[in-house]
Amino acid sequence: MKIAAAKLADLFATLNANEVIWGQGLAEPTPLIDAFLDAITPTSNARVFAGVTFHPRLANPPTGVTVVSYGALGVLRSAWQHGLVDVVPCNYSSLPRLFAEGHLPCATALVQLSPPDSNGNCTLGVGVDYLADALGHARHIIGEINQQMPATTGGPTIALHSLDAYIETDRPLAVAPDRPANAAEQAIGRHVAGLIPDKATLQFGVGPVPSEVIRSLTSHRDLGVHSGLITDAVLDLVACGVLTGAYKERDAGVIVTGTAIGSATLVAAIAELDIAFRPVTYTHTPQTLSQFRRLVAINSAVDVDVSGQVNAEVRNGQHVGAVGGQLDFTRAAAQTGALSIITLKATNDGASTIHCQLPGGVVTSPRADVDAIVTEHGVAWLRGQTLRARAQALIAIADPVHRDMLTQNLPPHLR
């Protein structure tokens, strides 16, 4: 039933909505989230599942609600520092199972939807990914029908009459914050682009480094995309005719993703792209990824050690990232695909990000699943290399200021 936005808080109270989930990034149903948070009291004891969020109120959630997430992304970094986020370290491919087994809250789903078609069916628009897999376990679904959410293919359709309630809006989708790449990130982009063969199928993350990688590929040919997310950078490859997907072993000619995180320009272009938004059970599973023989996975790290172990989650004891889909894609690319690449800047606040021993004990991707590590100083090729050779290769791409220190601190068997 259609209701007024002013009645949402009363609806949440009636439903006793204390196990809630919503989509991430551009797909966040902001008016529904606001109404839910307005209904929270110090004794609500509510749990919500949120992914990448830019909603400012989630940087400091009200007393009475605990945010559960697969990482500390977007404004959740700030919330985690205040003890207001519970992080569940898991592979992205595991999320559907965790919803099914009741480990993650999803009893009430708040969804932003495209306007209904002539049959009364809506889509999840640019935010299919984990939300599509969670909906089958939701007892209640409350919708925001946004006139500016594009209808998409690849995900489930949701009948208007199946919603417990919905509101109608006509608002621009949230814009994902972005910043230009600095000189180091631009250099990393060029180094990575030199490793990628024509006809490859790409997976990448969000941020200035993956954007620079993609923008450095404009002279390549017949690339494809199968990735958990897409950003504005793919538009550059589409515009120059590089992104054809002609050689993808699955979904040839189609960009496959779970969600879009970018600007209004990206949202406006979606209707013109040959693109399918798919759930996690399709985008991240071994059954799907093992079919891509030309898969190149491009992911980022906080720190690495000289054997090639990767930490992409914690910096100086603070959660700043997530396991996410990194291991799902790095393992597939290293074992049955073409190439698994990890990128990072050689320093952070002057300290080396390459270490003799990984600080903090957090390993996101094991060394056996990493083919190459790239900094602004070059490429360390690890596939098939001994531990001693790996150490030497990684020290060679560390910041020059720190290379002697790393060499001196190597254990005897690596010198």
Protein Blocks (a to p, Z undefined) as FASTA:
>chain_A
ZZdfklmmmmmmmnopabdcddehjllcfklmmmmmmmpcfklopacdddddfbfklmmc
cehiacddfbdehjllmmmmnopaccddddfklmmmmmmnopagckbccdddddddfkop
acehjalmlmmmmmmmcfbdcddddfklccdehiacddfklpfbdcdddddddddddddd
dfklmmmmmmmmmmpcghiacdddedjklmmmmmmmmmgghiacddfbdcfklmmmmmno
manolmgcghghiacdfbdcddfklmmmmmmpccddddfklmmgmklmmmmmkbccdddd
fbdcfkopacfkbgghiafbdfklmlmmmmmmmmmmmbdcddddfbeehiafbdfbdghh
iafbdfklcfbdcdfkbccdfehpafklmmmmmmmmmcfklmmmmmmmpcfklZZ
